[in-house]
Structure formats: structure tokens, C-alpha cells
Amino acid sequence: QVQLVESGGGLVQPGGSLRLSCAASRSIVDFNAVGWYRQAPGKERELVASITRGGITGYVDSVKGRFTISRDNAKNTVYLQMNSLKSEDTAVYYCNVLTGGRWMDSWGRGTQVTVSS
């Protein structure tokens, strides 16, 4: 079991940047991967970025070239640097961990990102 706490969201203008943090209650190297999801109003939750234990990253097409996921194993924290933000990036952002081939069933509270002028 692990508790994940997301932070760093806020209100930003289009074209702006935010850095999200996901702090885990235990070592993140215990897990095969850590991912950032988002859920916009009226839409399903989607995986936007992930990073494996070995540091391999993956992104959904809509954020490629704009978002960067990274990890600090010593701090048990995963980050999501979001640049060139668009209104369609507005959502609640959550992190999750992959273990045994499955993402964890429980979710944290997430952090709200709102992109608006």
C-alpha cells in the first residue's frame, strides 16, 4: 500500500507553465512505473505520462513536446513539468503507481490545473 499526494496545480494563462509533484509514502523504486493521469469535467480519466523504474518515459500524443515527467528516487517524488499549457489541459491531475501489471485501484485527491486567460 502506498499513499500518493499530488501538489503544484493552480490557475495559469495559456502558454504558461506549471510543475506538479507526486510525493509517495514509500520508495517509488518498489513500483514498475509511476504515471500522471488527468480527468477533465465530463471526460474519462486518461494517462498522460509515465516513467518506469528504469527511467523510460511515455506520453500521450496531446502532450508530447510540452510535458516532461521525471523522478527523484531519493525523495520518493515524481514530477510533471508542463509547458505551453493550453485550455484543453484543464483537469484534475492524479498520480498512480504500476505494480504487478496493474495501476493501483485507489486514488489521491489530485491537484487542479486550470488554464484560462
URUR-V468969 format. One record per residue. N is the residue number from 1. RES is the residue in one letter. PHI is phi as a letter, one per 30 degrees, with the letter a starting at -180 (NA if undefined). D_CENTER is the distance of its C-alpha to the mean C-alpha in Angstrom with 2 decimals. Layout:
BEGIN
n	res	phi	d_center
N	RES	PHI	D_CENTER
N	RES	PHI	D_CENTER
END
This chain:
BEGIN
n	res	phi	d_center
1	Q	NA	18.79
2	V	b	15.87
3	Q	c	14.54
4	L	b	10.97
5	V	b	10.80
6	E	c	8.15
7	S	a	9.84
8	G	j	10.55
9	G	d	10.66
10	G	l	14.08
11	L	c	16.58
12	V	b	16.92
13	Q	d	19.46
14	P	e	19.02
15	G	j	18.75
16	G	d	17.13
17	S	b	14.18
18	L	b	11.56
19	R	b	9.65
20	L	c	6.93
21	S	b	7.61
22	C	b	7.18
23	A	c	10.86
24	A	c	12.49
25	S	d	16.12
26	R	b	17.26
27	S	d	17.01
28	I	d	13.95
29	V	d	16.54
30	D	d	17.87
31	F	c	15.28
32	N	d	15.43
33	A	a	11.76
34	V	b	8.30
35	G	b	5.66
36	W	c	2.53
37	Y	c	5.35
38	R	b	7.32
39	Q	b	10.97
40	A	c	13.60
41	P	e	17.03
42	G	i	19.17
43	K	b	16.72
44	E	d	15.23
45	R	d	11.68
46	E	b	10.35
47	L	d	8.19
48	V	c	7.11
49	A	a	6.41
50	S	b	7.67
51	I	b	9.92
52	T	d	13.12
53	R	e	15.32
54	G	d	17.37
55	G	j	14.85
56	I	d	14.88
57	T	c	12.01
58	G	b	11.63
59	Y	b	10.56
60	V	d	11.78
61	D	e	14.88
62	S	d	14.14
63	V	c	11.67
64	K	e	13.61
65	G	i	15.29
66	R	c	13.27
67	F	c	9.71
68	T	b	9.61
69	I	c	7.51
70	S	b	9.79
71	R	b	10.96
72	D	b	13.88
73	N	d	15.63
74	A	d	18.24
75	K	c	16.03
76	N	h	13.95
77	T	b	10.84
78	V	c	7.78
79	Y	c	6.93
80	L	b	5.54
81	Q	d	8.99
82	M	c	9.76
83	N	c	13.48
84	S	h	16.10
85	L	d	14.34
86	K	b	16.17
87	S	e	17.14
88	E	d	15.60
89	D	d	12.06
90	T	d	13.03
91	A	a	11.18
92	V	c	9.72
93	Y	c	5.95
94	Y	b	5.56
95	C	c	4.80
96	N	a	7.90
97	V	b	10.45
98	L	c	12.97
99	T	b	16.53
100	G	h	19.82
101	G	i	18.42
102	R	b	16.60
103	W	d	13.28
104	M	e	14.07
105	D	d	15.87
106	S	c	14.97
107	W	b	12.04
108	G	d	11.50
109	R	d	12.37
110	G	i	9.12
111	T	b	9.40
112	Q	d	11.36
113	V	c	11.17
114	T	b	14.63
115	V	c	16.06
116	S	a	19.79
117	S	c	23.02
END
